[in-house]
Amino acid sequence: MNKQIIFLMIFCLSPILSSKVMAQNEGLPLQCINELQKQAKNAGLSQSIINDIIPDLKYLPKVIKSDRSQPEFTETFATYLNKRVTSARIKQGRQLLKKHSDFLELLVRKYGVPGRYIIAFWGLETNFGHYLGNISILNSLATLACDERRSEFFTEEFLLALKLLDRESLLPNKMKGSWAGAMGHTQFMPSTYYQYAVDGDGDGKINLWLSEKDALASGANYLQQLGWKTGERWGREVNLPVDFHYELTGYKNWKPLKVWKSLGATTASGSLLPDVDIEAAVLVPSGHSGPAFLVYPNFDIIMHWNRSKHYALAVGLLADRITGLRPLSSLPENQARLKIQTILSLQEKLNKAGFNAGKPDGIMGSMTQEAIQAFQVSVGLIADGYPDSTTIAKLLNQDLM
C-alpha cells in the first residue's frame, strides 16, 4: 500500500479517532449528554443540575473495563472466607460493637436487627470505613448509563444519584465510591440510598460517607424493610451423619428444622438442634468434605444485600465471631480454584446431557449447582452439587453424542 493511500486513510479516519479519544478522555458523547439532560428534566431535577453538572461529567474508560472484566479463576469458599473473616477484622468488629453499643441498642429497639450484623456488614463492605472507594460516582454512573450493555439500569441509578445530590445537599466531588456506583460506609447503590437510608445522627441530612450513625441506622432500616425476622439468627454450623443424603442439600431444599433433626443433623458441638418451628436449608459450600451449615430465613435477607452465598455466610460467621462464638469446628479445605473456562465447559456438558445448568456463563450459580447435583445422582456420586475433581472428570469425559 503506497504512502498516499495510507495518508488518505488516516486523514479520513482522524475525525472519528479524535472524537473517540475526546469521548474517552474528556467528556461524555454529546448525544448521551443530551439524552441524560432530557431524562433529568423528565425526572424533575433542577435546571442547575441539568445545565451545570451533566455537561461537565467525564467518560471513564476504566469503568467500562471493570464492567467487562471477568476473573480467570473462581474463588473457593475457603479463600473467600479466609480473606474476609480475619482475626484483625474480628478484633476491630468487637471494638466497634463496644464503641457503638448504646447507639446499636437503640437500633435494635427500633429496627429489630442486632448490632453484630450491622457491624459485620460494615466490615465486609468497606472494612469498617477504611476504604469507601475513590471513583467519582456521577462520572462512573454516567459512563455506564451511556454504555449500551446496561444503560437502562444505570440511567435510573444515575438519576437517583442526582436526586440524592439535590435532596441531601451533597457535593459532587465528594460523592466517591466503587466503579459500579456503590457508595458510603455501607456501599449502597443510589436506589438503595434513596429509598432506605435514614438520618441516624439527627442532623436533618443523610450522609453515608461522613456519618457512621447514618450508615449504621440505614443498614438496620434496610434489613428491616427487607423482612428481617427479629429474634432469629442467620443460621449455624452443623454436623451431618455419615449416611446423610446430600442430594437434599442446596438452597432450593427448605424444610422444617425438625425434619433436619430427624435426618441426624446436630449442632457443631454434637448436641441436639433446638425444637424451634423454623424453615431451614443445608449448604455445603466446599462439598461434603467441608463444613455444613443450616441457614434460616434471615440468611435469605442477607442474600438480598448481596446475592452471593459466600458473602452471606461470611456476614453470619463474622457476626458470630464478633460476639465471641467459637471458630468453625470443620474448616473448609484449600481446594484448587476452578478456571472460568472449566465451569463454562461443565455447563455446556451438563446442558448437552439434559441437566439444565442455564446459559453457560462461567459462574457457579444455583442452577449450575443443581445440575451438577442431578448429574452426580445419575452416576452414583455423592450428590453435594460441588464440582470436585471426580465429578469434573466424569462429566467432561462423558460421551454425550
C-alpha positions, 0 to 999 in steps of 0.5 A: 500500500503506497504512502498516499493511500495510507495518508488518505486513510488516516486523514479520513479516519482522524475525525472519528479517532479524535472524537473517540479519544475526546469521548474517552478522555474528556467528556461524555458523547454529546448525544448521551449528554443530551439524552441524560439532560432530557431524562433529568428534566423528565425526572424533575431535577433542577435546571442547575443540575441539568445545565451545570453538572451533566455537561461537565461529567467525564467518560471513564474508560476504566469503568467500562473495563471493570464492567467487562472484566471477568476473573480467570479463576473462581474463588473457593469458599475457603479463600473467600472466607479466609480473606474476609473473616480475619482475626484483625477484622474480628478484633476491630468488629468487637471494638466497634460493637463496644464503641457503638453499643448504646447507639446499636441498642437503640437500633435494635429497639427500633429496627429489630436487627442486632448490632453484630450484623450491622457491624459485620456488614460494615466490615465486609463492605468497606472494612469498617470505613477504611476504604469507601472507594475513590471513583467519582460516582456521577462520572462512573454512573454516567459512563455506564448509563451511556454504555449500551450493555446496561444503560437502562439500569444505570440511567435510573441509578444515575438519576437517583444519584442526582436526586440524592445530590439535590435532596441531601445537599451533597457535593459532587466531588465528594460523592466517591465510591466503587466503579459500579456506583456503590457508595458510603460506609455501607456501599449502597447503590443510589436506589438503595440510598434513596429509598432506605437510608435514614438520618441516624445522627439527627442532623436533618441530612443523610450522609453515608460517607461522613456519618457512621450513625447514618450508615449504621441506622440505614443498614438496620432500616434496610434489613428491616424493610427487607423482612428481617425476622427479629429474634432469629439468627442467620443460621449455624454450623452443623454436623451431618451423619455419615449416611446423610443424603446430600442430594437434599442439600442446596438452597432450593431444599427448605424444610422444617428444622425438625425434619433436619433433626430427624435426618441426624443433623446436630449442632457443631458441638454434637448436641441436639438442634433446638425444637424451634418451628423454623424453615431451614436449608443445608449448604455445603459450600466446599462439598461434603468434605467441608463444613455444613451449615443450616441457614434460616430465613434471615440468611435469605435477607442477607442474600438480598444485600448481596446475592452471593452465598459466600458473602452471606455466610461470611456476614453470619460467621463474622457476626458470630465471631464478633460476639465471641462464638467459637471458630468453625469446628470443620474448616473448609479445605484449600481446594484448587480454584476452578478456571472460568473456562472449566465451569463454562465447559461443565455447563455446556456438558451438563446442558448437552446431557439434559441437566439444565445448568442455564446459559453457560456463563462461567459462574457457579450459580444455583442452577449450575449447582443443581445440575451438577447435583442431578448429574452426580445422582445419575452416576452414583456420586455423592450428590453435594452439587460441588464440582470436585475433581471426580465429578469434573472428570466424569462429566467432561469425559462423558460421551454425550453424542 
